Amino acid sequence: QVQLVESGGGLVQAGGSLRLSCATSGIIFSINAMAWYRQAPGKQRELVATITVGGSTNYADSVKGRFTISRDNAKSTVYLQMNSLKVEDTAVYYCNAETTLYKLRYWGQGTQVTVSE
């Protein structure tokens, strides 16, 4: 079955760094793009970063210059390197994959990132 498994979340002090990983498996259709979203309590789910099959990336203005999305094709894994973390970055971070055919979207279970003062 399709699985997206996030890892790497945790508690970190403001200014610190974390690296999130998302291991994917079981997706039969070609992947058009992968992305990281986040959702803080009481807020809408927010797109953080995307990476397309061609390797192009896009970032939310709030994280541009601090976060980097990347991929490891051999491991079918995408990463989110988060530097200079702020308290406002506290959220559950979700991995997402979009297929080229039918624009199907799959979600991971999420990993909690908590940034303290």
C-alpha positions in Angstrom: 0.0 0.0 0.0 1.0 3.6 -0.3 3.0 4.9 2.6 4.5 8.2 3.4 6.4 8.1 6.7 7.8 11.3 8.2 10.5 11.4 10.8 12.9 13.9 12.3 10.5 16.1 14.3 11.1 17.1 17.8 11.8 19.9 20.2 14.4 22.5 19.4 15.4 25.9 20.6 14.8 29.0 18.5 17.7 29.5 16.1 18.4 25.8 15.9 17.9 23.3 13.1 16.0 20.1 12.3 16.0 17.9 9.3 12.7 16.1 8.4 12.6 13.0 6.3 9.7 11.5 4.3 10.1 8.0 3.1 7.7 7.0 0.3 6.6 3.6 -1.0 3.8 1.9 -2.8 2.9 4.8 -5.2 2.3 3.1 -8.5 1.9 6.3 -10.6 4.6 8.7 -11.5 5.1 11.5 -9.0 4.7 15.0 -10.3 5.8 16.8 -7.2 6.4 16.3 -3.5 5.8 18.8 -0.8 5.9 19.7 2.8 2.9 21.2 4.5 2.5 22.3 8.1 -0.5 23.0 10.4 -0.4 24.9 13.6 -3.2 24.6 16.2 -6.1 26.8 15.1 -4.7 27.5 11.7 -5.1 26.2 8.2 -2.7 23.8 6.7 0.0 25.7 5.0 2.2 24.8 2.0 5.8 25.1 3.1 7.9 23.9 0.2 7.6 21.9 -3.0 10.0 20.0 -5.3 8.9 18.9 -8.8 10.0 15.9 -10.8 12.3 18.2 -12.7 14.0 19.3 -9.5 12.6 22.8 -9.3 11.7 24.1 -5.8 9.3 26.6 -4.4 9.0 28.0 -0.9 6.5 29.9 1.2 7.7 33.4 1.8 7.8 32.7 5.5 10.5 30.1 5.2 12.4 31.2 2.2 16.1 31.4 2.9 15.8 29.2 6.0 14.3 25.9 4.7 15.6 23.7 2.0 13.6 20.9 0.3 15.6 18.1 -1.4 15.2 14.5 -2.6 17.1 11.3 -2.7 15.8 9.3 -5.6 17.7 6.2 -4.6 16.0 6.1 -1.2 12.6 7.4 -2.5 12.9 10.0 0.2 12.4 13.8 0.5 13.9 16.0 3.1 13.2 19.4 4.6 16.2 21.0 6.2 15.0 23.7 8.6 17.5 26.3 9.8 17.1 29.4 11.9 14.0 28.0 13.4 11.5 30.4 14.9 8.7 29.8 17.5 6.3 30.5 14.7 7.5 27.4 12.9 5.9 25.2 15.5 3.4 22.9 13.8 2.8 19.4 12.7 4.6 18.9 9.4 3.1 16.7 6.7 4.7 15.1 3.7 2.6 15.1 0.5 3.1 13.4 -2.9 1.1 14.3 -6.0 0.9 12.0 -9.0 1.1 13.1 -12.5 -1.9 11.0 -13.6 -5.2 12.1 -12.0 -3.4 14.5 -9.6 -3.8 12.0 -6.8 -2.4 13.3 -3.5 -1.1 11.2 -0.6 -0.4 12.4 2.9 1.9 11.2 5.7 0.8 11.1 9.3 2.8 14.1 10.2 5.6 14.8 12.6 5.5 17.4 15.4 8.0 20.2 15.4 8.1 22.4 18.5 10.4 25.4 18.6 10.9 27.0 22.1 12.2 30.4 23.0 
